[in-house]
Amino acid sequence: MSATTQMLDTHPLDITLDQEMLAACIDACLECAQACTSCADACLSEKMVSDLTDCIGSNLDCADVCDAAARVLTRQTGWNVDVARAVLLAAATACDACAKECEEHAPMHDHCEVCAQWCRNCEQACTVLLDSFS
């Protein structure tokens, strides 16, 4: 059981969303943010770092957006479905862009392959949760 699941289970408010789906999305966002931050750092250590500037920028954007999405989704008090939709869409969009960029570099850099996989995982989790709002 993740910390996210434990905290949602102990929240005093009735959470109207599917808690398992919500926890999976929050965890995916946090994992993606970590993977993107790590990938950006690894890119900075590559010999041809100048070839990776777009990848680094995409990594950092995705990490920031996913981190913000996780924080917004974690807060259940004063829940605003419109804000949740917007942050999920932003995270899914950032994940797709970052995954595409990392996939270009994956044949040469293993860290980009790993990052792309975590981005795709997060994109899917955000999309699934977003679709549940309809």
TITORFI-948080 format. One record per residue (C-alpha): residue number from 1; residue in one letter; x, y, z. Coordinates in Angstrom, 2 decimals, decimal comma. Layout:
% TITORFI-948080
num NUM; residu A; c1 X; c2 Y; c3 Z
...
% end
This chain:
% TITORFI-948080
num 1; residu M; c1 0,00; c2 0,00; c3 0,00
num 2; residu S; c1 1,42; c2 3,38; c3 -0,96
num 3; residu A; c1 1,55; c2 6,46; c3 1,24
num 4; residu T; c1 -0,93; c2 8,04; c3 -1,16
num 5; residu T; c1 -3,44; c2 5,24; c3 -0,63
num 6; residu Q; c1 -3,00; c2 5,34; c3 3,13
num 7; residu M; c1 -3,53; c2 9,09; c3 3,26
num 8; residu L; c1 -6,63; c2 8,96; c3 1,05
num 9; residu D; c1 -8,03; c2 6,12; c3 3,17
num 10; residu T; c1 -7,63; c2 8,18; c3 6,34
num 11; residu H; c1 -8,97; c2 11,46; c3 4,95
num 12; residu P; c1 -11,97; c2 12,64; c3 6,98
num 13; residu L; c1 -13,95; c2 13,71; c3 3,89
num 14; residu D; c1 -15,82; c2 11,31; c3 1,64
num 15; residu I; c1 -13,76; c2 11,22; c3 -1,52
num 16; residu T; c1 -16,13; c2 11,09; c3 -4,47
num 17; residu L; c1 -13,60; c2 9,77; c3 -6,99
num 18; residu D; c1 -12,53; c2 6,16; c3 -7,27
num 19; residu Q; c1 -9,77; c2 6,17; c3 -4,63
num 20; residu E; c1 -7,73; c2 3,44; c3 -6,28
num 21; residu M; c1 -7,74; c2 5,30; c3 -9,61
num 22; residu L; c1 -6,95; c2 8,61; c3 -7,88
num 23; residu A; c1 -4,07; c2 7,11; c3 -5,90
num 24; residu A; c1 -2,67; c2 5,44; c3 -9,02
num 25; residu C; c1 -2,71; c2 8,77; c3 -10,86
num 26; residu I; c1 -1,08; c2 10,68; c3 -8,01
num 27; residu D; c1 1,62; c2 8,02; c3 -7,68
num 28; residu A; c1 2,18; c2 7,98; c3 -11,46
num 29; residu C; c1 2,59; c2 11,76; c3 -11,46
num 30; residu L; c1 5,12; c2 11,64; c3 -8,63
num 31; residu E; c1 7,07; c2 8,80; c3 -10,27
num 32; residu C; c1 7,07; c2 10,59; c3 -13,60
num 33; residu A; c1 8,32; c2 13,81; c3 -12,01
num 34; residu Q; c1 11,18; c2 11,88; c3 -10,43
num 35; residu A; c1 12,04; c2 10,07; c3 -13,67
num 36; residu C; c1 12,00; c2 13,32; c3 -15,65
num 37; residu T; c1 14,20; c2 15,12; c3 -13,12
num 38; residu S; c1 16,63; c2 12,23; c3 -13,16
num 39; residu C; c1 16,62; c2 12,09; c3 -16,96
num 40; residu A; c1 17,36; c2 15,81; c3 -17,22
num 41; residu D; c1 20,26; c2 15,35; c3 -14,81
num 42; residu A; c1 21,56; c2 12,38; c3 -16,81
num 43; residu C; c1 21,25; c2 14,39; c3 -20,04
num 44; residu L; c1 23,38; c2 17,10; c3 -18,49
num 45; residu S; c1 26,09; c2 14,49; c3 -17,89
num 46; residu E; c1 26,20; c2 13,29; c3 -21,48
num 47; residu K; c1 29,18; c2 14,26; c3 -23,64
num 48; residu M; c1 26,96; c2 15,75; c3 -26,33
num 49; residu V; c1 24,76; c2 17,73; c3 -23,93
num 50; residu S; c1 24,17; c2 20,39; c3 -26,58
num 51; residu D; c1 22,20; c2 17,81; c3 -28,58
num 52; residu L; c1 19,91; c2 17,24; c3 -25,59
num 53; residu T; c1 18,77; c2 20,77; c3 -24,72
num 54; residu D; c1 15,22; c2 20,17; c3 -25,98
num 55; residu C; c1 15,07; c2 16,91; c3 -24,05
num 56; residu I; c1 16,27; c2 18,59; c3 -20,85
num 57; residu G; c1 13,70; c2 21,36; c3 -21,23
num 58; residu S; c1 10,93; c2 18,87; c3 -21,89
num 59; residu N; c1 12,02; c2 16,78; c3 -18,88
num 60; residu L; c1 11,96; c2 19,78; c3 -16,56
num 61; residu D; c1 8,60; c2 21,02; c3 -17,85
num 62; residu C; c1 7,06; c2 17,58; c3 -17,44
num 63; residu A; c1 8,51; c2 17,16; c3 -13,94
num 64; residu D; c1 7,08; c2 20,51; c3 -12,82
num 65; residu V; c1 3,64; c2 19,89; c3 -14,33
num 66; residu C; c1 3,40; c2 16,35; c3 -12,94
num 67; residu D; c1 4,51; c2 17,50; c3 -9,50
num 68; residu A; c1 1,86; c2 20,23; c3 -9,53
num 69; residu A; c1 -0,78; c2 17,74; c3 -10,72
num 70; residu A; c1 0,05; c2 15,36; c3 -7,87
num 71; residu R; c1 -0,25; c2 18,15; c3 -5,31
num 72; residu V; c1 -3,57; c2 19,43; c3 -6,71
num 73; residu L; c1 -5,05; c2 15,93; c3 -6,89
num 74; residu T; c1 -3,90; c2 15,14; c3 -3,36
num 75; residu R; c1 -5,91; c2 18,02; c3 -1,91
num 76; residu Q; c1 -9,48; c2 16,90; c3 -1,35
num 77; residu T; c1 -10,68; c2 19,84; c3 0,74
num 78; residu G; c1 -12,25; c2 22,44; c3 -1,56
num 79; residu W; c1 -12,13; c2 20,02; c3 -4,50
num 80; residu N; c1 -12,69; c2 21,79; c3 -7,82
num 81; residu V; c1 -13,38; c2 19,45; c3 -10,71
num 82; residu D; c1 -12,56; c2 22,11; c3 -13,33
num 83; residu V; c1 -9,10; c2 22,65; c3 -11,85
num 84; residu A; c1 -8,58; c2 18,89; c3 -11,61
num 85; residu R; c1 -9,52; c2 18,49; c3 -15,28
num 86; residu A; c1 -7,15; c2 21,26; c3 -16,31
num 87; residu V; c1 -4,22; c2 19,89; c3 -14,34
num 88; residu L; c1 -4,80; c2 16,35; c3 -15,62
num 89; residu L; c1 -4,94; c2 17,57; c3 -19,20
num 90; residu A; c1 -1,77; c2 19,60; c3 -18,69
num 91; residu A; c1 0,04; c2 16,62; c3 -17,17
num 92; residu A; c1 -1,07; c2 14,26; c3 -19,94
num 93; residu T; c1 0,05; c2 16,79; c3 -22,55
num 94; residu A; c1 3,43; c2 17,36; c3 -20,89
num 95; residu C; c1 3,94; c2 13,61; c3 -20,55
num 96; residu D; c1 3,19; c2 13,01; c3 -24,22
num 97; residu A; c1 5,58; c2 15,77; c3 -25,32
num 98; residu C; c1 8,34; c2 14,55; c3 -23,02
num 99; residu A; c1 7,86; c2 10,92; c3 -24,03
num 100; residu K; c1 8,09; c2 11,84; c3 -27,72
num 101; residu E; c1 11,31; c2 13,78; c3 -27,12
num 102; residu C; c1 12,85; c2 11,03; c3 -25,00
num 103; residu E; c1 11,83; c2 8,35; c3 -27,50
num 104; residu E; c1 13,96; c2 10,13; c3 -30,11
num 105; residu H; c1 17,02; c2 9,79; c3 -27,86
num 106; residu A; c1 16,22; c2 6,35; c3 -26,43
num 107; residu P; c1 18,32; c2 4,42; c3 -28,97
num 108; residu M; c1 21,44; c2 6,22; c3 -27,67
num 109; residu H; c1 20,52; c2 6,95; c3 -24,03
num 110; residu D; c1 18,99; c2 4,35; c3 -21,74
num 111; residu H; c1 17,83; c2 7,01; c3 -19,30
num 112; residu C; c1 15,67; c2 8,52; c3 -22,05
num 113; residu E; c1 14,08; c2 5,13; c3 -22,72
num 114; residu V; c1 13,24; c2 4,73; c3 -19,03
num 115; residu C; c1 11,90; c2 8,26; c3 -18,79
num 116; residu A; c1 9,70; c2 7,80; c3 -21,86
num 117; residu Q; c1 8,16; c2 4,70; c3 -20,29
num 118; residu W; c1 7,31; c2 6,55; c3 -17,05
num 119; residu C; c1 5,90; c2 9,46; c3 -19,05
num 120; residu R; c1 3,64; c2 7,11; c3 -21,01
num 121; residu N; c1 2,53; c2 5,45; c3 -17,78
num 122; residu C; c1 1,63; c2 8,82; c3 -16,25
num 123; residu E; c1 -0,08; c2 10,01; c3 -19,42
num 124; residu Q; c1 -2,28; c2 6,91; c3 -19,33
num 125; residu A; c1 -3,08; c2 7,29; c3 -15,60
num 126; residu C; c1 -4,04; c2 10,95; c3 -16,10
num 127; residu T; c1 -6,21; c2 10,10; c3 -19,11
num 128; residu V; c1 -8,00; c2 7,29; c3 -17,25
num 129; residu L; c1 -8,76; c2 9,55; c3 -14,30
num 130; residu L; c1 -9,80; c2 12,40; c3 -16,58
num 131; residu D; c1 -12,16; c2 10,09; c3 -18,47
num 132; residu S; c1 -13,78; c2 9,06; c3 -15,18
num 133; residu F; c1 -14,97; c2 12,65; c3 -14,65
num 134; residu S; c1 -17,36; c2 12,47; c3 -17,61
% end
